[in-house]
Amino acid sequence: MAKKKTTADLPDFEVALKELESIVNRMEQGEQTLEDSLKDFERGMALSKQCQQSLKQAELRVEKMLNDHSSQQHESEHNETD
C-alpha cells in the first residue's frame, strides 16, 4: 500500500518550484509511461498547491507589514499635529 504524502513531505517554496519545473519538463517530453505520468501529475498538483499556499502566506505577511507601516505613519502624523 502506497504511503500518502503529507505536508511534512513537501519542501520549501524554492525547492518545490524547482521540482515542479522538473516535473513539467519531464511530462512535456512525453516519453513517460502512463503510470509515471500519473505519479508526476499527482506530485505536481501537491507541489502546486503548496506553492500557492506559500505565496498566499507571503502576500498576507506583506499586507500586514504595509498595514503596520501605514498605521505607524498615520499615528506619527497624528502626534505631530497635536
N, C-alpha and C positions, 0 to 999 in steps of 0.2 A: 504494500500500500504506500503510495507516494505521500511524502510529508508536505503539508500545506505550508506555503511561505507566510511568515508573519512580518509585521513591520520591523521586528528586530533583525530580519534577514535583509532588509533594504538598506542600501548605502546612503551616504550623504548626497546632497544635490549634485555636486560636480561629478562625482563618481557615477551616480545614477544616470545623469545626462550622457556621459561618455559611453556607458554601457548601452543605453537606449539607441544612441547613434550607431553603435556597432551592430546592434540587432537589426536596425533598419537597413543598413548596408548589406548585411547577410541576406535578408529577406528580398531586397531588391535584385540581388543576383539571380534569384530564382532557381538555385541549384540544390536546395534543401529538400529532404523528404517531407511529406505531408506532416508526419508526426513531429519532426524537428521544427517545422514552420509553426505548428500549433503551440509547441512549447515556447518558442521565441515570442509568438504573439501574446501568449498569456503573461510571460515575464515582462514584455514591453508594456502591456497595459498596466501592470502593477507599478513599473518604474514611472510611467507617465503620470499616474495618479499621485505617486509620491512627489514627483517634481512639481506638479500643480499645487499640492498642499504646501510644499516648501516655499513656493513663490507667493502663495496667499499669506503665509505666516510672515514672510519678509515684507510684503505690502502692508500688512497690519502694523508691523513694527515701525515702518517708515511713517505711516499715518499718525501713529502715536507720537513719534518724535516731532513731527511737524505741528501737531496739535499742542504738545507740551511747549514747544518753542513759541508758537503763536500766543499761547496763554501767558507765558513769561513776558513776552514782548508787550502784550496788552497791559499786563499788570505793571510793568515798568513805566509805560506811558501814562498810566492812570496815576501812579505815585508821583510822577514829575509834575502833573497838573495840580496836585493838591497843595 
